[in-house]
Protein backbone atom coordinates (compact mmCIF):
# COMPACT_ATOMS: atom_id res chain seq x y z
CA UNK A 1 0.00 0.00 0.00
CA UNK A 2 1.29 3.45 -0.95
CA UNK A 3 0.07 7.05 -1.25
CA UNK A 4 1.42 9.56 -3.77
CA UNK A 5 -0.81 12.54 -2.87
CA UNK A 6 -1.02 13.80 0.73
CA UNK A 7 -1.12 17.07 2.64
CA UNK A 8 0.16 18.17 6.05
CA UNK A 9 -0.13 21.20 8.31
CA UNK A 10 2.52 22.84 6.12
CA UNK A 11 -0.46 23.65 3.86
CA UNK A 12 -4.07 22.64 4.57
CA UNK A 13 -3.84 19.20 6.17
CA UNK A 14 -4.45 18.47 9.85
CA UNK A 15 -1.51 16.09 10.46
CA UNK A 16 1.95 17.52 11.02
CA UNK A 17 4.55 16.17 8.57
CA UNK A 18 5.99 14.00 11.35
CA UNK A 19 2.62 12.62 12.45
CA UNK A 20 1.60 11.98 8.86
CA UNK A 21 4.62 9.69 8.41
CA UNK A 22 3.96 7.96 11.74
CA UNK A 23 0.38 7.35 10.67
CA UNK A 24 1.56 6.02 7.31
CA UNK A 25 3.80 3.54 9.14
CA UNK A 26 0.95 2.56 11.47
CA UNK A 27 -1.36 1.59 8.61
CA UNK A 28 1.35 -0.15 6.59
CA UNK A 29 2.39 2.23 3.80
CA UNK A 30 5.69 1.44 2.09
CA UNK A 31 5.89 4.62 -0.03
CA UNK A 32 4.64 8.12 0.85
CA UNK A 33 4.73 11.38 -1.12
CA UNK A 34 4.05 14.68 0.64
CA UNK A 35 2.47 17.09 -1.88
CA UNK A 36 1.45 20.19 0.04
CA UNK A 37 -0.07 23.14 -1.82
CA UNK A 38 2.58 25.55 -3.11
CA UNK A 39 5.13 24.61 -0.43
CA UNK A 40 7.73 21.99 0.45
CA UNK A 41 8.21 23.26 4.00
CA UNK A 42 7.17 19.91 5.50
CA UNK A 43 9.42 17.73 3.37
CA UNK A 44 12.59 17.84 5.46
CA UNK A 45 10.77 16.82 8.65
CA UNK A 46 8.80 14.12 6.85
CA UNK A 47 11.93 12.78 5.14
CA UNK A 48 13.74 12.43 8.47
CA UNK A 49 10.92 10.48 10.12
CA UNK A 50 10.36 8.37 6.99
CA UNK A 51 14.00 7.31 7.08
CA UNK A 52 13.60 6.24 10.71
CA UNK A 53 10.36 4.39 9.92
CA UNK A 54 11.87 2.74 6.80
CA UNK A 55 9.26 4.28 4.49
CA UNK A 56 10.34 5.37 1.02
CA UNK A 57 9.64 9.10 0.91
CA UNK A 58 9.10 11.37 -2.10
CA UNK A 59 9.23 15.14 -1.79
CA UNK A 60 6.39 16.60 -3.82
CA UNK A 61 4.26 19.68 -4.27
CA UNK A 62 0.85 20.57 -5.71
CA UNK A 63 0.63 23.73 -7.81
CA UNK A 64 -2.47 25.65 -8.83
CA UNK A 65 -2.40 26.27 -12.60
CA UNK A 66 -4.38 29.07 -14.22
CA UNK A 67 -7.40 27.76 -16.14
CA UNK A 68 -10.67 29.14 -17.46
CA UNK A 69 -12.82 26.29 -16.18
CA UNK A 70 -12.67 24.00 -13.15
CA UNK A 71 -9.51 23.45 -11.14
CA UNK A 72 -6.16 22.61 -12.70
CA UNK A 73 -3.66 21.22 -10.19
CA UNK A 74 -0.21 20.00 -11.13
CA UNK A 75 1.77 17.57 -8.97
CA UNK A 76 5.55 17.80 -8.99
CA UNK A 77 7.67 14.93 -7.65
CA UNK A 78 11.36 14.63 -6.86
CA UNK A 79 12.54 18.18 -7.62
CA UNK A 80 15.73 19.61 -6.21
CA UNK A 81 13.99 21.88 -3.72
CA UNK A 82 17.19 23.85 -3.09
CA UNK A 83 17.42 24.93 -6.72
CA UNK A 84 16.94 28.71 -7.01
CA UNK A 85 14.57 28.26 -9.99
CA UNK A 86 12.27 26.10 -7.89
CA UNK A 87 12.48 28.47 -4.93
CA UNK A 88 11.51 31.38 -7.19
CA UNK A 89 8.43 29.44 -8.30
CA UNK A 90 7.40 28.80 -4.69
CA UNK A 91 7.91 32.46 -3.87
CA UNK A 92 5.52 33.45 -6.65
CA UNK A 93 2.95 30.95 -5.35
CA UNK A 94 3.20 32.34 -1.85
CA UNK A 95 2.60 35.89 -3.09
CA UNK A 96 -0.46 34.82 -5.13
CA UNK A 97 -1.95 32.86 -2.22
CA UNK A 98 -1.41 35.67 0.30
CA UNK A 99 -3.08 38.13 -2.06
CA UNK A 100 -6.11 35.85 -2.44
CA UNK A 101 -6.35 35.29 1.31
CA UNK A 102 -6.20 39.00 2.12
CA UNK A 103 -8.90 39.74 -0.46
CA UNK A 104 -11.03 36.99 1.04
CA UNK A 105 -10.61 38.47 4.53
CA UNK A 106 -11.70 41.84 3.18
CA UNK A 107 -14.76 40.32 1.50
CA UNK A 108 -15.84 38.53 4.69
CA UNK A 109 -15.29 41.65 6.81
CA UNK A 110 -17.24 43.84 4.37
CA UNK A 111 -20.13 41.42 4.72
CA UNK A 112 -20.23 41.44 8.50
CA UNK A 113 -17.94 38.49 9.30
CA UNK A 114 -14.75 40.00 10.65
CA UNK A 115 -11.64 38.02 9.70
CA UNK A 116 -8.10 39.36 9.75
CA UNK A 117 -5.29 37.64 7.86
CA UNK A 118 -2.81 38.05 10.71
CA UNK A 119 -5.33 36.32 12.98
CA UNK A 120 -5.47 33.30 10.66
CA UNK A 121 -1.67 33.13 10.50
CA UNK A 122 -1.47 33.16 14.29
CA UNK A 123 -4.12 30.46 14.63
CA UNK A 124 -2.98 28.08 11.90
CA UNK A 125 0.55 28.93 10.76
CA UNK A 126 1.88 27.47 7.51
CA UNK A 127 0.18 28.19 4.19
CA UNK A 128 -3.37 29.47 4.75
CA UNK A 129 -6.05 27.86 2.55
CA UNK A 130 -9.82 27.66 2.30
CA UNK A 131 -10.04 24.86 4.92
CA UNK A 132 -8.62 27.29 7.47
CA UNK A 133 -11.30 29.85 6.63
CA UNK A 134 -13.94 27.13 6.95
CA UNK A 135 -12.55 26.06 10.32
CA UNK A 136 -12.47 29.67 11.51
CA UNK A 137 -16.18 29.96 10.64
CA UNK A 138 -16.81 26.79 12.63
CA UNK A 139 -14.92 28.07 15.66
CA UNK A 140 -16.93 31.30 15.51
CA UNK A 141 -20.10 29.16 15.42
CA UNK A 142 -21.16 30.70 12.12
CA UNK A 143 -21.34 27.15 10.75
CA UNK A 144 -21.54 23.78 12.52
CA UNK A 145 -18.74 22.11 10.56
CA UNK A 146 -15.94 22.90 8.14
CA UNK A 147 -17.93 21.11 5.45
CA UNK A 148 -20.84 23.48 6.03
CA UNK A 149 -18.36 26.34 5.78
CA UNK A 150 -17.45 25.16 2.29
CA UNK A 151 -21.02 24.40 1.27
CA UNK A 152 -22.41 27.78 2.35
CA UNK A 153 -19.50 30.14 1.78
CA UNK A 154 -16.31 28.84 0.15
CA UNK A 155 -17.06 26.20 -2.49
CA UNK A 156 -17.15 26.96 -6.21
CA UNK A 157 -20.24 29.07 -6.93
CA UNK A 158 -20.67 30.14 -3.30
CA UNK A 159 -20.57 33.85 -2.34
CA UNK A 160 -17.03 33.78 -0.91
CA UNK A 161 -15.36 31.55 -3.47
CA UNK A 162 -12.24 33.33 -4.68
CA UNK A 163 -9.61 31.58 -6.77
CA UNK A 164 -5.91 32.01 -6.19
CA UNK A 165 -4.15 33.37 -9.26
CA UNK A 166 -2.76 30.27 -10.92
CA UNK A 167 0.63 29.69 -12.49
CA UNK A 168 1.35 29.28 -16.17
CA UNK A 169 1.43 25.57 -17.04
CA UNK A 170 4.30 25.57 -19.51
CA UNK A 171 6.72 27.51 -17.30
CA UNK A 172 5.75 25.60 -14.14
CA UNK A 173 6.10 22.22 -15.84
CA UNK A 174 9.42 23.32 -17.28
CA UNK A 175 10.74 24.34 -13.86
CA UNK A 176 9.69 21.02 -12.31
CA UNK A 177 11.52 19.11 -15.02
CA UNK A 178 14.61 21.36 -15.12
CA UNK A 179 15.04 20.81 -11.37
CA UNK A 180 14.98 17.02 -11.72
CA UNK A 181 11.28 16.39 -11.17
CA UNK A 182 8.31 14.67 -12.77
CA UNK A 183 5.06 16.55 -13.62
CA UNK A 184 1.68 14.85 -13.18
CA UNK A 185 -1.85 16.19 -13.70
CA UNK A 186 -3.75 15.83 -10.39
CA UNK A 187 -7.37 14.55 -10.29
CA UNK A 188 -8.08 15.23 -14.00
CA UNK A 189 -11.85 15.20 -13.52
CA UNK A 190 -11.51 18.54 -11.70
CA UNK A 191 -10.95 20.19 -15.06
CA UNK A 192 -14.68 19.61 -15.71
CA UNK A 193 -14.14 18.54 -19.32
CA UNK A 194 -16.03 15.93 -21.29
CA UNK A 195 -14.09 12.73 -21.93
CA UNK A 196 -13.36 13.73 -25.52
CA UNK A 197 -12.13 17.19 -24.58
CA UNK A 198 -10.16 15.81 -21.63
CA UNK A 199 -8.33 13.38 -23.90
CA UNK A 200 -7.37 16.20 -26.29
CA UNK A 201 -6.36 18.43 -23.36
CA UNK A 202 -4.03 15.75 -22.00
CA UNK A 203 -2.47 15.34 -25.45
CA UNK A 204 -1.76 19.09 -25.57
CA UNK A 205 -0.32 19.09 -22.04
CA UNK A 206 1.95 16.15 -22.85
CA UNK A 207 3.28 18.07 -25.87
CA UNK A 208 4.20 20.84 -23.42
CA UNK A 209 5.99 18.52 -21.00
CA UNK A 210 3.42 16.70 -18.85
CA UNK A 211 4.67 13.24 -17.82
CA UNK A 212 1.43 11.62 -16.69
CA UNK A 213 -1.90 11.77 -14.88
CA UNK A 214 -3.17 10.86 -11.44
CA UNK A 215 -5.76 8.30 -12.53
CA UNK A 216 -6.66 7.19 -9.01
CA UNK A 217 -7.72 9.79 -6.45
CA UNK A 218 -10.02 9.31 -3.47
CA UNK A 219 -12.17 12.22 -4.67
CA UNK A 220 -12.86 10.56 -8.04
CA UNK A 221 -15.39 7.78 -8.63
CA UNK A 222 -13.74 4.37 -9.09
CA UNK A 223 -15.39 3.91 -12.50
CA UNK A 224 -13.87 7.21 -13.65
CA UNK A 225 -10.49 6.22 -12.18
CA UNK A 226 -10.47 3.02 -14.22
CA UNK A 227 -11.33 4.96 -17.35
CA UNK A 228 -8.57 7.51 -16.63
CA UNK A 229 -6.03 4.73 -16.17
CA UNK A 230 -7.01 3.21 -19.50
CA UNK A 231 -6.77 6.64 -21.11
CA UNK A 232 -3.22 7.05 -19.79
CA UNK A 233 -2.22 3.57 -20.89
CA UNK A 234 -3.53 4.22 -24.39
CA UNK A 235 -1.40 7.37 -24.52
CA UNK A 236 1.64 5.56 -23.02
CA UNK A 237 2.06 8.11 -20.23
CA UNK A 238 2.69 7.74 -16.51
CA UNK A 239 -0.17 6.69 -14.22
CA UNK A 240 -0.12 7.61 -10.52
CA UNK A 241 -2.47 7.15 -7.58
CA UNK A 242 -3.05 9.03 -4.33
CA UNK A 243 -5.73 9.70 -1.75
CA UNK A 244 -5.37 13.51 -1.58
CA UNK A 245 -5.33 12.99 2.18
CA UNK A 246 -5.94 16.10 4.31
CA UNK A 247 -6.83 14.49 7.65
CA UNK A 248 -9.96 15.97 9.21
CA UNK A 249 -10.21 18.57 6.44
CA UNK A 250 -11.26 15.86 3.96
CA UNK A 251 -12.80 13.09 6.02
CA UNK A 252 -13.72 10.92 3.01
CA UNK A 253 -10.13 10.83 1.76
CA UNK A 254 -8.43 8.09 3.76
CA UNK A 255 -4.67 7.64 3.70
CA UNK A 256 -3.59 4.83 1.39
CA UNK A 257 -7.09 4.14 0.05
CA UNK A 258 -8.88 4.75 -3.24
CA UNK A 259 -12.41 6.15 -3.45
CA UNK A 260 -13.82 2.60 -3.30
CA UNK A 261 -11.81 2.01 -0.09
CA UNK A 262 -9.42 -0.44 -1.76
CA UNK A 263 -5.70 -0.06 -0.94
CA UNK A 264 -3.61 1.97 -3.38
CA UNK A 265 -1.44 -0.66 -5.04
CA UNK A 266 2.32 -0.19 -4.86
CA UNK A 267 2.63 -0.90 -8.59
CA UNK A 268 1.77 2.76 -9.24
CA UNK A 269 5.15 3.57 -7.74
CA UNK A 270 7.39 0.58 -8.38
CA UNK A 271 6.16 0.04 -11.96
CA UNK A 272 5.77 3.71 -12.83
CA UNK A 273 6.83 6.77 -10.87
CA UNK A 274 10.02 5.24 -9.49
CA UNK A 275 11.47 4.71 -12.97
CA UNK A 276 10.25 8.14 -14.12
CA UNK A 277 12.08 9.76 -11.20
CA UNK A 278 15.30 7.92 -12.05
CA UNK A 279 15.11 9.10 -15.65
CA UNK A 280 14.38 12.68 -14.54
CA UNK A 281 17.55 12.73 -12.45
CA UNK A 282 19.63 11.58 -15.41
CA UNK A 283 18.42 14.32 -17.76
C-alpha positions as CSV (number, residue, x, y, z in Angstrom):
1,X,0.0,0.0,0.0
2,X,1.3,3.5,-1.0
3,X,0.1,7.0,-1.3
4,X,1.4,9.6,-3.8
5,X,-0.8,12.5,-2.9
6,X,-1.0,13.8,0.7
7,X,-1.1,17.1,2.6
8,X,0.2,18.2,6.0
9,X,-0.1,21.2,8.3
10,X,2.5,22.8,6.1
11,X,-0.5,23.6,3.9
12,X,-4.1,22.6,4.6
13,X,-3.8,19.2,6.2
14,X,-4.4,18.5,9.8
15,X,-1.5,16.1,10.5
16,X,2.0,17.5,11.0
17,X,4.6,16.2,8.6
18,X,6.0,14.0,11.3
19,X,2.6,12.6,12.5
20,X,1.6,12.0,8.9
21,X,4.6,9.7,8.4
22,X,4.0,8.0,11.7
23,X,0.4,7.4,10.7
24,X,1.6,6.0,7.3
25,X,3.8,3.5,9.1
26,X,1.0,2.6,11.5
27,X,-1.4,1.6,8.6
28,X,1.4,-0.1,6.6
29,X,2.4,2.2,3.8
30,X,5.7,1.4,2.1
31,X,5.9,4.6,0.0
32,X,4.6,8.1,0.8
33,X,4.7,11.4,-1.1
34,X,4.0,14.7,0.6
35,X,2.5,17.1,-1.9
36,X,1.4,20.2,0.0
37,X,-0.1,23.1,-1.8
38,X,2.6,25.6,-3.1
39,X,5.1,24.6,-0.4
40,X,7.7,22.0,0.4
41,X,8.2,23.3,4.0
42,X,7.2,19.9,5.5
43,X,9.4,17.7,3.4
44,X,12.6,17.8,5.5
45,X,10.8,16.8,8.6
46,X,8.8,14.1,6.8
47,X,11.9,12.8,5.1
48,X,13.7,12.4,8.5
49,X,10.9,10.5,10.1
50,X,10.4,8.4,7.0
51,X,14.0,7.3,7.1
52,X,13.6,6.2,10.7
53,X,10.4,4.4,9.9
54,X,11.9,2.7,6.8
55,X,9.3,4.3,4.5
56,X,10.3,5.4,1.0
57,X,9.6,9.1,0.9
58,X,9.1,11.4,-2.1
59,X,9.2,15.1,-1.8
60,X,6.4,16.6,-3.8
61,X,4.3,19.7,-4.3
62,X,0.8,20.6,-5.7
63,X,0.6,23.7,-7.8
64,X,-2.5,25.6,-8.8
65,X,-2.4,26.3,-12.6
66,X,-4.4,29.1,-14.2
67,X,-7.4,27.8,-16.1
68,X,-10.7,29.1,-17.5
69,X,-12.8,26.3,-16.2
70,X,-12.7,24.0,-13.2
71,X,-9.5,23.5,-11.1
72,X,-6.2,22.6,-12.7
73,X,-3.7,21.2,-10.2
74,X,-0.2,20.0,-11.1
75,X,1.8,17.6,-9.0
76,X,5.6,17.8,-9.0
77,X,7.7,14.9,-7.6
78,X,11.4,14.6,-6.9
79,X,12.5,18.2,-7.6
80,X,15.7,19.6,-6.2
81,X,14.0,21.9,-3.7
82,X,17.2,23.8,-3.1
83,X,17.4,24.9,-6.7
84,X,16.9,28.7,-7.0
85,X,14.6,28.3,-10.0
86,X,12.3,26.1,-7.9
87,X,12.5,28.5,-4.9
88,X,11.5,31.4,-7.2
89,X,8.4,29.4,-8.3
90,X,7.4,28.8,-4.7
91,X,7.9,32.5,-3.9
92,X,5.5,33.4,-6.7
93,X,2.9,30.9,-5.3
94,X,3.2,32.3,-1.8
95,X,2.6,35.9,-3.1
96,X,-0.5,34.8,-5.1
97,X,-2.0,32.9,-2.2
98,X,-1.4,35.7,0.3
99,X,-3.1,38.1,-2.1
100,X,-6.1,35.9,-2.4
101,X,-6.4,35.3,1.3
102,X,-6.2,39.0,2.1
103,X,-8.9,39.7,-0.5
104,X,-11.0,37.0,1.0
105,X,-10.6,38.5,4.5
106,X,-11.7,41.8,3.2
107,X,-14.8,40.3,1.5
108,X,-15.8,38.5,4.7
109,X,-15.3,41.6,6.8
110,X,-17.2,43.8,4.4
111,X,-20.1,41.4,4.7
112,X,-20.2,41.4,8.5
113,X,-17.9,38.5,9.3
114,X,-14.7,40.0,10.6
115,X,-11.6,38.0,9.7
116,X,-8.1,39.4,9.8
117,X,-5.3,37.6,7.9
118,X,-2.8,38.0,10.7
119,X,-5.3,36.3,13.0
120,X,-5.5,33.3,10.7
121,X,-1.7,33.1,10.5
122,X,-1.5,33.2,14.3
123,X,-4.1,30.5,14.6
124,X,-3.0,28.1,11.9
125,X,0.5,28.9,10.8
126,X,1.9,27.5,7.5
127,X,0.2,28.2,4.2
128,X,-3.4,29.5,4.8
129,X,-6.0,27.9,2.5
130,X,-9.8,27.7,2.3
131,X,-10.0,24.9,4.9
132,X,-8.6,27.3,7.5
133,X,-11.3,29.9,6.6
134,X,-13.9,27.1,7.0
135,X,-12.5,26.1,10.3
136,X,-12.5,29.7,11.5
137,X,-16.2,30.0,10.6
138,X,-16.8,26.8,12.6
139,X,-14.9,28.1,15.7
140,X,-16.9,31.3,15.5
141,X,-20.1,29.2,15.4
142,X,-21.2,30.7,12.1
143,X,-21.3,27.1,10.8
144,X,-21.5,23.8,12.5
145,X,-18.7,22.1,10.6
146,X,-15.9,22.9,8.1
147,X,-17.9,21.1,5.4
148,X,-20.8,23.5,6.0
149,X,-18.4,26.3,5.8
150,X,-17.5,25.2,2.3
151,X,-21.0,24.4,1.3
152,X,-22.4,27.8,2.4
153,X,-19.5,30.1,1.8
154,X,-16.3,28.8,0.1
155,X,-17.1,26.2,-2.5
156,X,-17.2,27.0,-6.2
157,X,-20.2,29.1,-6.9
158,X,-20.7,30.1,-3.3
159,X,-20.6,33.8,-2.3
160,X,-17.0,33.8,-0.9
161,X,-15.4,31.6,-3.5
162,X,-12.2,33.3,-4.7
163,X,-9.6,31.6,-6.8
164,X,-5.9,32.0,-6.2
165,X,-4.2,33.4,-9.3
166,X,-2.8,30.3,-10.9
167,X,0.6,29.7,-12.5
168,X,1.4,29.3,-16.2
169,X,1.4,25.6,-17.0
170,X,4.3,25.6,-19.5
171,X,6.7,27.5,-17.3
172,X,5.7,25.6,-14.1
173,X,6.1,22.2,-15.8
174,X,9.4,23.3,-17.3
175,X,10.7,24.3,-13.9
176,X,9.7,21.0,-12.3
177,X,11.5,19.1,-15.0
178,X,14.6,21.4,-15.1
179,X,15.0,20.8,-11.4
180,X,15.0,17.0,-11.7
181,X,11.3,16.4,-11.2
182,X,8.3,14.7,-12.8
183,X,5.1,16.5,-13.6
184,X,1.7,14.9,-13.2
185,X,-1.9,16.2,-13.7
186,X,-3.7,15.8,-10.4
187,X,-7.4,14.5,-10.3
188,X,-8.1,15.2,-14.0
189,X,-11.9,15.2,-13.5
190,X,-11.5,18.5,-11.7
191,X,-11.0,20.2,-15.1
192,X,-14.7,19.6,-15.7
193,X,-14.1,18.5,-19.3
194,X,-16.0,15.9,-21.3
195,X,-14.1,12.7,-21.9
196,X,-13.4,13.7,-25.5
197,X,-12.1,17.2,-24.6
198,X,-10.2,15.8,-21.6
199,X,-8.3,13.4,-23.9
200,X,-7.4,16.2,-26.3
201,X,-6.4,18.4,-23.4
202,X,-4.0,15.8,-22.0
203,X,-2.5,15.3,-25.5
204,X,-1.8,19.1,-25.6
205,X,-0.3,19.1,-22.0
206,X,2.0,16.1,-22.9
207,X,3.3,18.1,-25.9
208,X,4.2,20.8,-23.4
209,X,6.0,18.5,-21.0
210,X,3.4,16.7,-18.9
211,X,4.7,13.2,-17.8
212,X,1.4,11.6,-16.7
213,X,-1.9,11.8,-14.9
214,X,-3.2,10.9,-11.4
215,X,-5.8,8.3,-12.5
216,X,-6.7,7.2,-9.0
217,X,-7.7,9.8,-6.4
218,X,-10.0,9.3,-3.5
219,X,-12.2,12.2,-4.7
220,X,-12.9,10.6,-8.0
221,X,-15.4,7.8,-8.6
222,X,-13.7,4.4,-9.1
223,X,-15.4,3.9,-12.5
224,X,-13.9,7.2,-13.7
225,X,-10.5,6.2,-12.2
226,X,-10.5,3.0,-14.2
227,X,-11.3,5.0,-17.3
228,X,-8.6,7.5,-16.6
229,X,-6.0,4.7,-16.2
230,X,-7.0,3.2,-19.5
231,X,-6.8,6.6,-21.1
232,X,-3.2,7.1,-19.8
233,X,-2.2,3.6,-20.9
234,X,-3.5,4.2,-24.4
235,X,-1.4,7.4,-24.5
236,X,1.6,5.6,-23.0
237,X,2.1,8.1,-20.2
238,X,2.7,7.7,-16.5
239,X,-0.2,6.7,-14.2
240,X,-0.1,7.6,-10.5
241,X,-2.5,7.2,-7.6
242,X,-3.1,9.0,-4.3
243,X,-5.7,9.7,-1.8
244,X,-5.4,13.5,-1.6
245,X,-5.3,13.0,2.2
246,X,-5.9,16.1,4.3
247,X,-6.8,14.5,7.7
248,X,-10.0,16.0,9.2
249,X,-10.2,18.6,6.4
250,X,-11.3,15.9,4.0
251,X,-12.8,13.1,6.0
252,X,-13.7,10.9,3.0
253,X,-10.1,10.8,1.8
254,X,-8.4,8.1,3.8
255,X,-4.7,7.6,3.7
256,X,-3.6,4.8,1.4
257,X,-7.1,4.1,0.0
258,X,-8.9,4.7,-3.2
259,X,-12.4,6.2,-3.5
260,X,-13.8,2.6,-3.3
261,X,-11.8,2.0,-0.1
262,X,-9.4,-0.4,-1.8
263,X,-5.7,-0.1,-0.9
264,X,-3.6,2.0,-3.4
265,X,-1.4,-0.7,-5.0
266,X,2.3,-0.2,-4.9
267,X,2.6,-0.9,-8.6
268,X,1.8,2.8,-9.2
269,X,5.2,3.6,-7.7
270,X,7.4,0.6,-8.4
271,X,6.2,0.0,-12.0
272,X,5.8,3.7,-12.8
273,X,6.8,6.8,-10.9
274,X,10.0,5.2,-9.5
275,X,11.5,4.7,-13.0
276,X,10.3,8.1,-14.1
277,X,12.1,9.8,-11.2
278,X,15.3,7.9,-12.1
279,X,15.1,9.1,-15.6
280,X,14.4,12.7,-14.5
281,X,17.6,12.7,-12.5
282,X,19.6,11.6,-15.4
283,X,18.4,14.3,-17.8
